């Protein structure tokens, strides 16, 4: 009988020792990575088991990964993959990398679905002074806009197994609305591949989270107040999230005024002109930062009522801030309600 007791005690002791050892092995350390990419900055917080911190080269691997994305999709790098395509004549097939294929495919899908996101609108954006050039000396005429519109449209892009092709001369692509989100997704996929599942990845204000902080503390993200004083930033609302990405778009940071008229950097593909409407901020939550990034832009261009309809029709988690004569008005879609 004593042997049984001794054996049971031994099992309990070994179990306690094992639990203590497991606790030590799973103690997490916060690793902070910061740097510059895609013309902006990135911040990554990831919780790593202490015994793995030294063996991982997270900063060098992440910066190398983001450098590859930038080399593929930056219009500011002369020999980038996207610029090589933009210089190509019509009806010539251009073999593309898997990264560029993923972003192109999703950008085309969102463009056809929303009708307000168009990654070929670079010439129009430049025309209105929101590209590398300064604002125009005169407001573009309808004739000039109509001429440029003949050379834009995601329907003029042909993506196949062989590569990417443009069907009209002069068509160019720019992924300013989706490339940052894709970079975030790439970093998240890399961290997942290392079995690091508690992290926050941010590039230029767009964010993707996974898991939580120690002790099951959720990630807390801020939606910015769109009418804060120039040069200041205030929080409109804080939301607690995990395993989701967040992107916010609005016309309250990039714009100019001419003769009392407000010109936003957001161009409507149908009119070829900056949007003028009451919707000033759109926040989208989605599993993919790239998709959230693109949708935030597309919904902002739509305006309040159309954005509401699109969000409910597609069961999107969306938070809108609109300007009314009585002040700011907010709207949260049904899918966004659990985060409030």
Secondary structure, DSSP 8 states (H G I E B T S, - for coil): -HHHHHHHHHHHHHHHHHHHHHHHHT-EEEEEEEEEETTEEEEEEEEEEGGGTTT--HHHHHHHHHHHHHHHH-TTSTT-HHHHHHTS-TT--B---HHHHHHHHHHHHHHHHHSS--TTTHHHHHHTT-SSS---SS---HHHHHHHHTT--GGGEEEETTEEEESSTT-----TTTHHHHHHHHHHHHHHHTT---EEEEETTEEEEES-BGGGB-EEEEEE-TT--TT---EEEEEEESSEEEEEEESSSSEEEETTEEEES-B-TTT-SB--SSEEEEEEEES-HHHHHHHHHHHHHH-HHHHHHHHHHTT-EEEEEEEETTEEEEEE-TTTGGG-
